[in-house]
Amino acid sequence: WGFYCTNNMNQAIRWANRGIGEPIINYYEYVPTENLKILRFPEISDEWLDFIAECRSGKTHTYDIVEGPMANDTVWNYVNDFLTGRITRRQFWVLAEFKYPTHQISFHTLSAIDCLTFMKSEVVYDRTGKK
């Protein structure tokens, strides 16, 4: 649950081109206030994995904003394997090495959404030049 954004343009283009309709990217200015509870993961770590695993298991959190690397579909499979005990934490780290940098910032409360200002939208093309 949340409103998900990224500061990684290649990732944004991939997200925009994965559904039906015109692939549109929205741009926002992000100015967080001091009263927001923000959790940041500068890189994947054991703490990141534990947080992702807890969220995937249905546990909720009290953060307004969470920012860090994104668990893509392949990594989600590894998280599930870790959660069910099919792989160990060490095996997870061997399998989950990211092939390209990812970034995700999720806004989970109305106070968090209030720190966003819509700037513009544009239609974007995938790497093949198609809309």
N, C-alpha and C positions, 0 to 999 in steps of 0.2 A: 504494500500500500504506500502510495506516495506519488509525487510528481517528479519524474526522472529527467535529468539533463546531463549534458557532457560539454567539456571544453575542448574535446578532440574532434576536429572537423571531419576527418575520415570516418570516424565512428558515427558521427551525426548523419553523414551521407548514407552510411550503411543502414542506420535505423530508419531514415526517411524512405529508403527504397525497398523496404521489406514488406510493405502492405499494399493495399489496393488504393487507387486514386493517385492524385498528383503528389510526388515526393516533395514535401515542404519542410524547410527548417525555420524554426522561430528563434530569434535572437533576443536575449534578455540581458539586462544589466543586473548584476548581483551584488548587493551591498548589505551584508549581514549586520545585525545590531548586536550589541554586547550582551543583551539579555537572552539571546538564543542559546540553546544547548546543542553544541555541534560536536560530532565525532568525526575525526579525520584519520584516514589510513594513508600515509604517504606511499606505501607499497604493500604488496601482499606479505602477510606475516602470520604467525600462529594466532595472534589476537584477531586479525582479519578473518581467518578461517573459522575461529570459534564464533565470532559474531555472525558470519554468513550461515554457519551450521545452525545456530540458535534461531535465526530468522526463518530459515528453511524448515525448521521443525515446528514452526508456528508460534514461537515465543515473540512477544512484542517488546518494544523498547520505548524509552521516553525521550529520545533525541528529536529535536526539531529538524535537524539537517544531518545527513550522513554523507561523507565524501571519501572516495578512494577508488582503487581498481575495481573493475566490473568483472563479475563471474559470468563469462559467456556460456552458451549452451553446453559446450564440451566440459568446461570447468564445473558446471552444475551437475553433470553426470558424475564427475569425480567427487564432488561434495556429497552427493547421494550415496556413492559407494563408501565414503568415509563414515557417513551417518549410520549406515546399516552394518558397518563392520567388515565389509568385503575387502577394504584396503585399510592399511594403517596410515597414520599421519605422515610418516616418512614416505610411504608410497604415493600419497596424495601430492606431496611437494615435487616428487620426480615427474609425475604425470601432468601437473598443473602449470608447468612453466609456460608463461604467456608467449605467444609467437609475435605479438605486436602490442604496443602500449594501449591500455584501455583507461577510461576515466568515467566515473559516474558520480553525480551528486543528486541526492534525493531529498525532496522537501516534504516533510511529514505533518506539518501543522499549518494552520492559517497564519500564525505569526511568521513562519518560515516563508510562506508564499508572499507575504507582504513585503519581503526584502527584494523581490523581483520586480523589475520594470520592463515591460515589453518594449522592444526597440523596433523590430521589423521582421518580416517573413520573406522567404524567397524559395522558388522552385529550384531543386538541385538535381543533378544527374549522377547516375552511378558511374563506375569506372569504364563502362562500355559506351558511355555517351548517350544512353537512353534515359528518358524520364522515368 
